């Protein structure tokens, strides 16, 4: 029993240290070393239909070796401040484990030197809001060590709007129209048949 209690205590202690380690990763401590751009055909985009072309890479003005610890790149779609007002579930926190700014994954892949490009179709579950794109560089422990974004530090430039799916679909609308037409034709046919039956009965 004593050994079991000691083991459980050790697990709890290690868990606490793990949580502390995660909490220590703060956004303000990250270096801004990545250059990120996001291009799209228009300012207002539609979820599930439109695409965003995202480009990222190490800022070329930085010295060689700056990215020596980078192992993975993680690119995310993030809420702009205007779409975070009075929405606690989108709140920005300095501790990355609590931060809710970037909730939509665009891509996560091994880091490679040189500029990278990805054409991303906006996911169907993305809600209506104003957004920007951010990329994180992760180390061998999968911890964020640097970042870059397609907007300024105050997140006010190069923003874009996404319109969520309304819940209606073109195919459903077409089916609804066809059904309505079929119903009307069927009703007219019914009255025509009944009218002919009535005439025959009178004869």
Backbone as a chain_set.jsonl record, in Angstrom:
{"seq": "XXXXXXXXXXXXXXXXXXXXXXXXXXXXXXXXXXXXXXXXXXXXXXXXXXXXXXXXXXXXXXXXXXXXXXXXXXXXXXXXXXXXXXXXXXXXXXXXXXXXXXXXXXXXXXXXXXXXXXXXXXXXXXXXXXXXXXXXXXXXXXXXXXXXXXXXXXXXXXXXXXXXXXXXXXXXXXXXXXXXXXXXXXXXXXXXXXXXXXXXXXX", "coords": {"N": [[0.823, -1.212, 0.0], [1.925, 1.236, 0.817], [3.875, 1.573, -1.116], [2.307, 1.83, -3.377], [0.918, 4.197, -2.8], [3.066, 5.972, -2.769], [3.86, 5.855, -5.42], [1.608, 6.903, -6.724], [1.659, 9.48, -5.675], [4.053, 10.396, -6.789], [3.385, 10.404, -9.488], [1.436, 12.411, -9.522], [2.963, 14.642, -8.769], [4.772, 14.797, -10.914], [2.921, 15.322, -12.902], [2.062, 17.858, -12.159], [4.42, 19.35, -12.516], [4.622, 19.058, -15.236], [2.383, 20.494, -16.136], [3.132, 23.02, -15.257], [5.334, 23.444, -16.851], [4.166, 23.625, -19.384], [2.594, 25.893, -19.004], [4.52, 27.86, -18.778], [5.237, 28.536, -21.315], [4.907, 31.284, -23.032], [3.255, 33.633, -25.152], [4.39, 36.141, -25.438], [7.053, 35.643, -25.054], [8.034, 34.548, -27.33], [10.012, 34.619, -30.328], [9.785, 36.777, -33.141], [10.196, 35.552, -36.013], [9.345, 34.523, -38.395], [8.165, 35.074, -41.692], [5.041, 35.764, -42.945], [2.397, 35.472, -45.263], [-0.917, 35.954, -46.547], [-2.991, 35.396, -49.139], [-5.912, 36.094, -51.121], [-8.846, 35.919, -53.23], [-10.842, 37.877, -52.739], [-12.029, 40.21, -50.221], [-14.129, 39.346, -48.588], [-14.762, 36.129, -47.74], [-16.007, 32.775, -48.333], [-16.975, 30.167, -46.262], [-16.093, 26.749, -46.706], [-15.964, 26.978, -49.452], [-14.294, 29.054, -50.679], [-10.73, 29.756, -51.175], [-7.55, 30.173, -49.54], [-4.344, 31.37, -50.111], [-1.48, 30.598, -48.538], [1.677, 31.698, -47.485], [4.861, 31.094, -46.096], [7.95, 31.487, -44.272], [11.385, 31.679, -43.113], [12.379, 34.855, -41.929], [14.314, 36.64, -44.1], [16.178, 38.516, -43.368], [17.355, 37.776, -41.053], [20.099, 36.224, -39.25], [22.006, 33.363, -40.427], [21.201, 30.126, -39.238], [19.366, 30.814, -37.345], [17.018, 29.384, -37.344], [17.716, 26.868, -36.432], [16.732, 25.242, -34.401], [14.191, 24.684, -35.134], [11.709, 22.376, -35.805], [9.159, 21.701, -36.583], [6.416, 23.144, -38.355], [3.554, 25.055, -37.711], [0.579, 26.176, -38.886], [-2.07, 28.431, -38.485], [-5.521, 29.524, -38.468], [-6.717, 32.531, -37.235], [-8.612, 34.461, -34.845], [-9.399, 37.875, -35.299], [-9.013, 40.865, -33.276], [-11.45, 42.363, -33.349], [-13.385, 40.434, -33.628], [-13.322, 39.148, -31.267], [-14.405, 40.479, -29.199], [-16.4, 40.526, -26.317], [-16.57, 37.772, -26.361], [-15.7, 35.24, -24.709], [-14.816, 32.694, -25.27], [-13.089, 33.028, -27.323], [-10.962, 34.374, -26.418], [-7.839, 36.107, -26.068], [-4.887, 34.973, -24.592], [-1.804, 35.302, -22.836], [-0.393, 33.047, -22.006], [0.152, 30.246, -23.832], [-1.114, 27.796, -23.556], [-3.6, 28.448, -22.689], [-4.558, 30.212, -24.484], [-6.956, 31.309, -26.86], [-7.036, 32.375, -29.325], [-6.238, 31.376, -31.848], [-7.858, 28.954, -33.39], [-8.235, 27.232, -35.498], [-6.848, 24.809, -37.478], [-4.632, 25.068, -40.15], [-2.395, 23.883, -41.392], [0.031, 21.443, -40.377], [3.289, 20.544, -40.393], [6.547, 19.032, -41.074], [9.32, 21.211, -40.522], [10.934, 23.068, -43.037], [13.718, 24.604, -44.629], [13.647, 27.679, -46.455], [11.096, 29.301, -48.446], [7.653, 28.398, -48.132], [4.581, 27.311, -49.625], [1.043, 27.107, -49.508], [-2.144, 26.178, -50.625], [-5.152, 26.618, -49.227], [-8.331, 25.341, -48.583], [-11.042, 26.861, -47.106], [-12.377, 25.587, -44.142], [-15.58, 23.988, -43.638], [-16.766, 24.359, -41.16], [-15.966, 26.765, -40.128], [-16.733, 29.706, -38.413], [-18.622, 32.785, -38.981], [-16.617, 35.614, -39.044], [-13.854, 37.93, -38.461], [-10.549, 37.488, -39.572], [-7.022, 36.484, -39.261], [-3.83, 35.109, -40.291], [-1.562, 32.942, -38.659], [1.681, 31.609, -38.037], [3.449, 29.12, -36.299], [6.65, 28.152, -35.132], [7.898, 25.099, -34.079], [9.8, 23.296, -31.611], [11.92, 20.365, -31.016], [10.532, 19.204, -28.951], [7.968, 19.763, -29.499], [7.145, 22.275, -28.757], [6.219, 25.701, -28.904], [8.433, 28.059, -30.278], [8.918, 30.226, -31.845], [7.339, 32.633, -34.044], [5.196, 33.962, -36.658], [3.11, 36.248, -38.483], [0.438, 37.313, -40.7], [-0.284, 39.867, -40.241], [-0.01, 43.027, -38.427], [1.559, 43.758, -35.188], [-0.509, 44.652, -33.548], [-2.624, 43.51, -34.722], [-4.294, 44.581, -36.828], [-4.04, 45.038, -39.527], [-4.256, 43.799, -42.938], [-6.372, 42.02, -42.584], [-9.101, 39.67, -42.997], [-12.439, 38.746, -43.915], [-14.628, 36.034, -43.163], [-17.428, 34.334, -44.279], [-19.804, 32.342, -42.78], [-21.263, 29.103, -43.534], [-24.65, 29.145, -44.419], [-26.448, 27.188, -43.815], [-28.224, 26.373, -45.648], [-28.329, 24.646, -48.78], [-27.433, 24.544, -52.222], [-28.238, 22.311, -53.749], [-30.252, 21.301, -52.134], [-32.105, 23.358, -52.29], [-32.789, 23.185, -55.013], [-33.927, 20.634, -55.086], [-36.108, 21.112, -53.45], [-37.605, 22.932, -54.985], [-38.166, 21.338, -57.233], [-39.739, 19.366, -56.029], [-41.918, 20.895, -55.237], [-42.953, 21.711, -57.716], [-43.602, 19.206, -58.765], [-45.602, 18.464, -56.958], [-47.6, 20.337, -57.509], [-48.203, 19.721, -60.196], [-49.095, 17.095, -59.859], [-51.367, 17.537, -58.304], [-52.959, 19.017, -60.071], [-53.292, 17.07, -62.018], [-54.782, 15.211, -60.578], [-57.213, 16.604, -60.108], [-58.023, 16.868, -62.755], [-58.452, 14.207, -63.546], [-60.504, 13.513, -61.749], [-62.462, 15.254, -62.618], [-63.027, 14.298, -65.164], [-64.044, 11.814, -64.497], [-66.368, 12.637, -63.239], [-67.825, 13.731, -65.39], [-68.245, 11.489, -66.991], [-69.857, 10.037, -65.306], [-72.166, 11.581, -65.305], [-73.029, 11.202, -67.881]], "CA": [[0.0, 0.0, 0.0], [2.808, 2.401, 0.896], [4.523, 1.725, -2.42], [1.282, 2.327, -4.305], [0.69, 5.604, -2.474], [4.244, 6.727, -3.197], [3.817, 5.921, -6.885], [0.559, 7.857, -7.095], [2.153, 10.813, -5.335], [5.069, 10.76, -7.772], [2.684, 10.719, -10.735], [0.798, 13.72, -9.348], [4.016, 15.662, -8.775], [5.243, 14.923, -12.29], [1.859, 15.976, -13.646], [2.098, 19.286, -11.816], [5.57, 19.934, -13.191], [4.301, 19.093, -16.66], [1.468, 21.617, -16.338], [3.898, 24.253, -15.075], [6.173, 23.595, -18.027], [3.326, 24.101, -20.47], [2.153, 27.251, -18.686], [5.637, 28.781, -18.925], [5.375, 28.949, -22.712], [4.065, 32.46, -23.225], [3.351, 34.226, -26.481], [5.298, 37.294, -25.383], [8.447, 35.196, -25.016], [8.42, 34.009, -28.635], [10.663, 35.501, -31.289], [9.073, 36.963, -34.409], [11.216, 35.231, -37.016], [8.736, 34.003, -39.618], [7.427, 35.979, -42.571], [3.807, 35.072, -43.34], [1.428, 36.218, -46.068], [-2.146, 35.222, -46.883], [-3.656, 36.061, -50.258], [-7.227, 35.542, -51.433], [-9.441, 36.68, -54.331], [-11.64, 39.003, -52.278], [-11.944, 40.416, -48.775], [-15.14, 38.504, -47.946], [-14.61, 34.755, -48.209], [-17.093, 31.884, -47.939], [-16.527, 28.895, -45.684], [-16.414, 25.569, -47.493], [-15.883, 27.242, -50.891], [-13.138, 29.846, -51.1], [-9.4, 29.298, -50.782], [-6.542, 31.148, -49.124], [-2.979, 30.946, -50.404], [-0.631, 30.985, -47.405], [3.118, 31.553, -47.703], [5.641, 31.339, -44.889], [9.367, 31.15, -44.325], [12.217, 32.452, -42.196], [12.701, 36.216, -42.344], [15.632, 36.577, -44.734], [17.097, 39.485, -42.766], [17.933, 37.172, -39.849], [21.342, 35.487, -39.513], [21.921, 31.922, -40.668], [21.184, 29.334, -38.011], [18.277, 31.247, -36.466], [15.987, 28.344, -37.319], [18.354, 25.565, -36.198], [15.938, 24.437, -33.458], [12.843, 24.506, -35.663], [11.461, 21.025, -36.31], [7.797, 21.605, -37.127], [5.713, 24.405, -38.588], [2.107, 24.943, -37.471], [-0.094, 27.363, -39.409], [-3.437, 28.452, -37.964], [-6.436, 30.629, -38.729], [-6.895, 33.163, -35.92], [-9.598, 35.532, -34.724], [-8.935, 39.245, -35.123], [-9.589, 41.455, -32.056], [-12.829, 42.807, -33.528], [-14.264, 39.267, -33.5], [-13.125, 38.567, -29.939], [-15.107, 41.317, -28.225], [-17.516, 39.877, -25.608], [-16.578, 36.337, -26.671], [-14.658, 34.657, -23.857], [-14.308, 31.46, -25.882], [-12.091, 33.411, -28.327], [-10.096, 35.319, -25.717], [-6.384, 36.0, -26.189], [-4.132, 34.829, -23.346], [-0.366, 35.228, -23.091], [-0.02, 31.636, -21.87], [-0.358, 29.582, -25.029], [-1.991, 26.683, -23.194], [-4.922, 29.009, -22.418], [-4.911, 31.133, -25.559], [-8.025, 30.831, -27.738], [-7.029, 33.22, -30.52], [-6.086, 30.568, -33.07], [-8.578, 27.7, -33.125], [-8.429, 26.429, -36.705], [-5.6, 24.329, -38.078], [-4.473, 25.11, -41.601], [-1.469, 22.788, -41.694], [1.136, 21.179, -39.462], [4.196, 19.685, -41.147], [7.96, 19.23, -40.722], [9.881, 22.493, -40.951], [11.982, 23.037, -44.052], [14.249, 25.928, -44.941], [13.091, 28.216, -47.687], [9.688, 29.679, -48.39], [6.677, 27.351, -48.415], [3.277, 27.814, -50.066], [-0.067, 26.156, -49.39], [-3.483, 26.667, -50.958], [-6.028, 25.993, -48.231], [-9.771, 25.576, -48.7], [-11.605, 27.184, -45.791], [-13.213, 24.498, -43.635], [-17.011, 24.285, -43.6], [-17.216, 24.689, -39.804], [-15.423, 28.059, -39.7], [-17.843, 30.649, -38.219], [-18.496, 34.146, -39.504], [-15.747, 36.448, -38.21], [-12.699, 38.53, -39.125], [-9.426, 36.611, -39.25], [-5.671, 36.617, -39.816], [-3.124, 33.826, -40.29], [-0.338, 32.926, -37.849], [2.483, 30.383, -38.12], [4.337, 28.861, -35.167], [7.752, 27.204, -35.29], [7.971, 24.24, -32.899], [11.079, 22.605, -31.441], [11.858, 18.901, -30.976], [9.552, 18.828, -27.925], [6.666, 20.239, -29.981], [6.84, 23.522, -28.064], [6.367, 26.905, -29.718], [9.646, 28.825, -29.989], [8.912, 31.434, -32.672], [6.094, 32.769, -34.808], [5.048, 35.039, -37.626], [1.701, 36.379, -38.863], [0.267, 38.167, -41.867], [-0.775, 41.161, -39.772], [0.927, 43.708, -37.535], [1.524, 43.319, -33.786], [-1.819, 44.982, -32.978], [-3.602, 42.709, -35.477], [-5.264, 45.497, -37.441], [-3.819, 45.131, -40.973], [-4.338, 42.579, -43.761], [-7.396, 41.11, -42.062], [-10.099, 39.274, -43.983], [-13.688, 38.241, -43.334], [-15.15, 34.761, -43.653], [-18.868, 34.171, -44.079], [-20.114, 30.944, -42.494], [-22.318, 28.462, -44.311], [-25.941, 29.56, -43.863], [-27.256, 26.033, -43.453], [-28.946, 25.966, -46.857], [-27.447, 24.168, -49.824], [-28.038, 24.723, -53.543], [-28.905, 21.068, -54.154], [-31.492, 21.204, -51.361], [-33.037, 24.323, -52.867], [-33.257, 22.632, -56.286], [-34.819, 19.52, -54.758], [-37.337, 21.692, -52.91], [-38.359, 23.488, -56.115], [-38.666, 20.204, -58.033], [-40.821, 18.726, -55.281], [-43.076, 21.792, -55.285], [-43.516, 21.611, -59.07], [-44.213, 17.873, -58.867], [-46.832, 18.477, -56.163], [-48.609, 21.119, -58.236], [-48.605, 18.934, -61.37], [-49.875, 15.952, -59.37], [-52.666, 18.047, -57.862], [-53.716, 19.346, -61.284], [-53.667, 15.797, -62.638], [-55.839, 14.616, -59.757], [-58.463, 17.309, -60.396], [-58.406, 16.566, -64.135], [-59.006, 12.848, -63.548], [-61.782, 13.548, -61.04], [-63.422, 15.976, -63.453], [-63.425, 13.38, -66.237], [-64.91, 10.807, -63.882], [-67.659, 13.268, -62.992], [-68.515, 13.875, -66.668], [-68.681, 10.158, -67.406], [-70.959, 9.631, -64.427], [-73.344, 12.319, -65.729], [-73.487, 10.629, -69.138]], "C": [[0.855, 1.259, 0.0], [3.461, 2.671, -0.448], [3.547, 2.297, -3.447], [1.002, 3.806, -4.079], [1.832, 6.481, -2.933], [4.247, 6.912, -4.705], [2.779, 6.927, -7.36], [0.993, 9.291, -6.817], [3.167, 11.303, -6.345], [4.43, 11.153, -9.1], [2.035, 12.097, -10.664], [1.815, 14.85, -9.412], [4.524, 15.898, -10.188], [4.205, 15.614, -13.161], [1.834, 17.471, -13.403], [3.246, 19.984, -12.524], [5.32, 20.055, -14.69], [3.404, 20.271, -16.979], [2.2, 22.941, -16.224], [4.742, 24.523, -16.301], [5.394, 24.135, -19.209], [2.94, 25.557, -20.251], [3.262, 28.273, -18.898], [5.854, 29.231, -20.365], [4.398, 30.09, -22.967], [4.297, 33.058, -24.605], [4.364, 35.368, -26.501], [6.768, 36.901, -25.374], [8.942, 34.704, -26.373], [9.082, 35.066, -29.513], [9.819, 35.595, -32.559], [10.078, 36.773, -35.536], [10.634, 34.777, -38.351], [8.006, 35.098, -40.386], [6.231, 35.211, -43.126], [2.935, 36.004, -44.179], [0.226, 35.323, -46.342], [-2.865, 35.998, -47.979], [-4.942, 35.328, -50.619], [-7.881, 36.433, -52.475], [-10.242, 37.902, -53.913], [-11.575, 39.091, -50.759], [-12.935, 39.529, -48.028], [-15.085, 37.115, -48.561], [-15.734, 33.885, -47.661], [-16.538, 30.553, -47.446], [-16.979, 27.733, -46.557], [-16.276, 25.748, -48.987], [-14.576, 27.923, -51.294], [-11.824, 29.316, -50.533], [-8.508, 30.471, -50.391], [-5.174, 30.574, -49.47], [-2.065, 31.493, -49.316], [0.832, 30.722, -47.757], [3.844, 31.873, -46.403], [7.093, 30.916, -45.094], [10.132, 32.006, -43.337], [12.483, 33.833, -42.771], [14.143, 36.258, -42.847], [16.638, 37.566, -44.16], [17.793, 38.934, -41.526], [19.172, 36.355, -40.194], [21.107, 33.992, -39.721], [21.98, 31.173, -39.341], [20.09, 29.724, -37.047], [17.236, 30.145, -36.292], [16.543, 26.951, -37.031], [17.535, 24.651, -35.278], [14.534, 24.143, -33.978], [12.699, 23.108, -36.269], [10.105, 20.895, -37.011], [7.239, 23.001, -37.344], [4.214, 24.156, -38.416], [1.454, 26.246, -37.9], [-1.562, 27.307, -39.002], [-4.206, 29.683, -38.424], [-6.84, 31.21, -37.383], [-7.93, 34.284, -35.965], [-8.912, 36.886, -34.567], [-9.618, 39.838, -33.887], [-11.055, 41.857, -32.187], [-13.827, 41.656, -33.374], [-14.077, 38.533, -32.178], [-13.886, 39.32, -28.855], [-16.325, 40.583, -27.659], [-17.667, 38.394, -25.961], [-15.423, 35.67, -25.924], [-14.044, 33.408, -24.471], [-13.315, 31.74, -27.018], [-10.997, 34.295, -27.72], [-8.61, 35.035, -25.924], [-5.75, 35.954, -24.808], [-2.652, 34.728, -23.683], [0.145, 33.798, -22.963], [-0.662, 30.858, -23.01], [-1.285, 28.414, -24.718], [-3.422, 27.15, -22.943], [-5.426, 29.899, -23.549], [-5.937, 30.523, -26.509], [-8.099, 31.646, -29.028], [-7.066, 32.4, -31.798], [-6.685, 29.179, -32.85], [-8.699, 26.778, -34.334], [-7.096, 26.088, -37.362], [-5.649, 24.449, -39.596], [-3.549, 23.983, -42.045], [-0.449, 22.66, -40.567], [2.034, 20.166, -40.147], [5.643, 19.923, -40.705], [8.488, 20.545, -41.293], [10.96, 22.272, -41.996], [12.45, 24.456, -44.317], [13.695, 26.389, -46.285], [11.611, 28.504, -47.537], [8.785, 28.522, -48.818], [5.336, 27.992, -48.773], [2.226, 26.718, -49.948], [-1.367, 26.845, -49.781], [-4.48, 25.899, -50.1], [-7.478, 26.358, -48.483], [-10.351, 25.776, -47.304], [-12.565, 26.079, -45.357], [-14.673, 24.946, -43.499], [-17.495, 24.73, -42.223], [-16.661, 26.012, -39.282], [-16.568, 29.073, -39.576], [-17.575, 32.017, -38.844], [-17.678, 34.996, -38.542], [-14.682, 37.09, -39.093], [-11.449, 37.805, -38.644], [-8.082, 37.142, -39.751], [-5.022, 35.245, -39.723], [-1.832, 33.954, -39.488], [0.364, 31.577, -38.02], [3.392, 30.3, -36.902], [5.437, 27.902, -35.6], [7.873, 26.426, -33.987], [9.328, 23.547, -32.835], [10.872, 21.091, -31.38], [10.856, 18.389, -29.948], [8.131, 19.271, -28.279], [6.197, 21.478, -29.223], [7.075, 24.711, -28.993], [7.615, 27.683, -29.3], [9.714, 30.119, -30.798], [7.6, 31.485, -33.451], [6.224, 33.854, -35.866], [3.582, 35.1, -38.008], [1.561, 37.377, -39.997], [-0.289, 39.541, -41.51], [0.251, 41.798, -38.843], [0.739, 43.231, -36.091], [0.171, 43.587, -33.127], [-2.967, 44.257, -33.687], [-4.721, 43.578, -36.068], [-5.129, 45.573, -38.964], [-3.95, 43.76, -41.642], [-5.323, 41.543, -43.211], [-8.379, 40.749, -43.179], [-11.299, 38.658, -43.269], [-14.088, 36.92, -43.983], [-16.628, 34.673, -43.293], [-19.173, 32.69, -43.894], [-21.194, 30.419, -43.425], [-23.656, 28.746, -43.637], [-26.788, 28.394, -43.387], [-28.085, 25.526, -44.622], [-27.941, 25.554, -47.916], [-28.175, 24.266, -51.156], [-28.816, 23.48, -53.963], [-30.224, 20.882, -53.411], [-32.547, 22.157, -51.906], [-33.635, 23.792, -54.17], [-34.26, 21.507, -56.038], [-36.161, 20.036, -54.251], [-38.222, 22.242, -54.021], [-38.976, 22.371, -56.951], [-39.846, 19.52, -57.343], [-42.086, 19.574, -55.337], [-43.766, 21.71, -56.643], [-44.236, 20.283, -59.248], [-45.55, 17.831, -58.125], [-47.95, 19.205, -56.89], [-49.134, 20.336, -59.432], [-49.481, 17.757, -60.952], [-51.273, 16.381, -58.958], [-53.556, 18.384, -59.053], [-54.184, 18.076, -61.985], [-54.808, 15.131, -61.903], [-57.19, 15.262, -60.059], [-58.965, 16.992, -61.804], [-59.065, 15.189, -64.222], [-60.371, 12.824, -62.885], [-62.863, 14.23, -61.868], [-63.932, 15.081, -64.575], [-64.352, 12.289, -65.699], [-66.314, 11.36, -63.659], [-68.477, 13.399, -64.266], [-69.052, 12.531, -67.147], [-69.875, 9.686, -66.582], [-72.256, 10.311, -64.839], [-73.926, 11.758, -67.025], [-74.189, 9.289, -68.903]], "O": [[0.566, 2.222, -0.71], [3.591, 3.817, -0.877], [3.911, 3.133, -4.273], [0.865, 4.576, -5.029], [1.62, 7.59, -3.424], [4.588, 7.981, -5.211], [3.031, 7.706, -8.279], [0.736, 10.198, -7.609], [3.16, 12.474, -6.723], [4.864, 12.1, -9.756], [2.079, 12.86, -11.629], [1.568, 15.886, -10.03], [4.689, 17.04, -10.617], [4.55, 16.395, -14.048], [1.611, 18.257, -14.324], [3.077, 21.076, -13.067], [5.743, 21.017, -15.331], [3.62, 20.973, -17.967], [1.938, 23.873, -16.984], [4.865, 25.664, -16.747], [5.88, 24.99, -19.949], [2.953, 26.36, -21.184], [2.976, 29.439, -19.171], [6.574, 30.198, -20.611], [3.195, 29.866, -23.1], [5.4, 32.994, -25.149], [5.104, 35.535, -27.471], [7.635, 37.729, -25.655], [10.138, 34.469, -26.548], [8.751, 36.25, -29.444], [9.216, 34.613, -32.992], [10.732, 37.726, -35.962], [11.364, 34.661, -39.335], [7.319, 35.936, -39.802], [6.39, 34.138, -43.707], [2.76, 37.175, -43.845], [0.337, 34.098, -46.365], [-3.297, 37.13, -47.763], [-5.053, 34.114, -50.449], [-7.507, 37.6, -52.597], [-10.314, 38.874, -54.665], [-11.12, 38.161, -50.093], [-12.62, 39.016, -46.955], [-15.332, 36.943, -49.754], [-16.343, 34.218, -46.644], [-15.739, 29.903, -48.122], [-18.094, 27.725, -47.08], [-16.448, 24.787, -49.737], [-13.844, 27.423, -52.148], [-11.795, 28.552, -49.568], [-8.689, 31.598, -50.85], [-4.883, 29.42, -49.154], [-1.896, 32.706, -49.189], [1.176, 29.654, -48.263], [3.482, 32.814, -45.696], [7.412, 30.106, -45.964], [9.583, 32.958, -42.782], [12.778, 33.971, -43.958], [15.076, 35.949, -42.106], [17.833, 37.46, -44.439], [18.718, 39.557, -41.005], [19.287, 35.847, -41.309], [20.119, 33.436, -39.241], [22.723, 31.55, -38.435], [19.89, 29.053, -36.035], [16.648, 29.997, -35.22], [15.899, 25.953, -37.357], [17.635, 23.427, -35.369], [13.77, 23.428, -33.329], [13.476, 22.714, -37.138], [9.938, 20.078, -37.917], [7.557, 23.928, -36.599], [3.679, 23.167, -38.915], [1.743, 27.303, -37.34], [-2.22, 26.277, -39.152], [-3.63, 30.729, -38.725], [-7.259, 30.476, -36.487], [-8.099, 34.96, -36.98], [-7.961, 37.025, -33.798], [-10.685, 39.37, -33.49], [-11.823, 41.708, -31.236], [-14.987, 41.883, -33.028], [-14.604, 37.437, -31.986], [-13.995, 38.847, -27.724], [-17.168, 40.084, -28.404], [-18.759, 37.835, -25.869], [-14.314, 35.554, -26.445], [-12.88, 33.098, -24.219], [-12.765, 30.81, -27.608], [-10.202, 34.891, -28.447], [-8.18, 33.882, -25.953], [-6.039, 36.793, -23.956], [-2.284, 34.138, -24.699], [1.018, 33.38, -23.724], [-1.887, 30.821, -23.13], [-2.15, 28.077, -25.527], [-4.353, 26.346, -22.98], [-6.593, 30.292, -23.562], [-5.81, 29.367, -26.915], [-9.105, 31.609, -29.736], [-7.831, 32.694, -32.717], [-6.077, 28.333, -32.194], [-9.208, 25.664, -34.213], [-6.326, 26.969, -37.745], [-6.592, 23.988, -40.24], [-3.874, 23.222, -42.957], [-0.113, 23.636, -39.896], [1.601, 19.054, -40.452], [5.928, 20.914, -40.032], [8.141, 20.935, -42.407], [11.802, 21.386, -41.851], [11.665, 25.401, -44.237], [13.325, 25.578, -47.134], [10.957, 28.012, -46.617], [9.107, 27.77, -49.738], [5.001, 29.072, -48.287], [2.487, 25.553, -50.248], [-1.657, 27.953, -49.329], [-4.63, 24.685, -50.235], [-7.822, 27.536, -48.586], [-10.162, 24.937, -46.424], [-13.454, 25.686, -46.111], [-14.959, 26.123, -43.276], [-18.519, 25.405, -42.119], [-16.863, 26.347, -38.115], [-17.302, 29.281, -40.541], [-16.441, 32.348, -39.188], [-18.007, 35.091, -37.359], [-14.609, 36.837, -40.296], [-11.302, 37.537, -37.452], [-8.007, 38.09, -40.532], [-5.594, 34.322, -39.144], [-1.101, 34.936, -39.615], [-0.285, 30.537, -38.133], [4.027, 31.283, -36.521], [5.186, 26.954, -36.345], [7.943, 27.021, -32.912], [9.933, 23.246, -33.864], [9.78, 20.597, -31.658], [10.38, 17.259, -30.06], [7.214, 19.166, -27.465], [4.997, 21.701, -29.067], [8.025, 24.716, -29.775], [7.828, 27.935, -28.115], [10.491, 31.014, -30.466], [6.854, 30.508, -33.507], [7.229, 34.559, -35.946], [2.872, 34.104, -37.872], [2.453, 38.191, -40.232], [-0.715, 40.29, -42.389], [1.264, 41.181, -38.512], [-0.13, 42.406, -35.809], [-0.25, 42.836, -32.247], [-4.129, 44.379, -33.298], [-5.908, 43.344, -35.842], [-6.011, 46.117, -39.629], [-3.78, 42.717, -41.01], [-5.119, 40.338, -43.36], [-8.468, 41.451, -44.186], [-11.181, 38.123, -42.167], [-13.911, 36.717, -45.184], [-17.021, 34.907, -42.15], [-18.84, 31.874, -44.753], [-21.944, 31.188, -44.026], [-23.783, 28.604, -42.421], [-27.745, 28.587, -42.636], [-28.586, 24.401, -44.603], [-26.821, 26.063, -47.943], [-29.392, 24.091, -51.217], [-29.931, 23.587, -54.474], [-31.195, 20.374, -53.972], [-33.729, 21.819, -51.979], [-34.834, 23.928, -54.41], [-35.302, 21.433, -56.688], [-37.213, 19.483, -54.57], [-39.438, 22.048, -54.009], [-40.145, 22.436, -57.331], [-40.825, 19.145, -57.988], [-43.19, 19.046, -55.469], [-44.993, 21.648, -56.727], [-45.332, 20.227, -59.806], [-46.514, 17.234, -58.605], [-49.098, 18.76, -56.894], [-50.341, 20.281, -59.668], [-50.482, 17.455, -61.602], [-52.25, 15.681, -59.227], [-54.749, 18.083, -59.054], [-55.308, 18.001, -62.48], [-55.701, 14.553, -62.523], [-58.19, 14.568, -60.243], [-60.168, 16.861, -62.029], [-60.093, 15.02, -64.878], [-61.298, 12.19, -63.391], [-64.03, 13.839, -61.829], [-65.118, 15.098, -64.902], [-65.314, 11.893, -66.357], [-67.312, 10.666, -63.855], [-69.692, 13.203, -64.241], [-70.174, 12.444, -67.646], [-70.78, 9.026, -67.092], [-73.328, 9.713, -64.745], [-75.133, 11.817, -67.255], [-74.644, 8.656, -69.856]]}, "num_chains": 1, "name": "protein.A"}
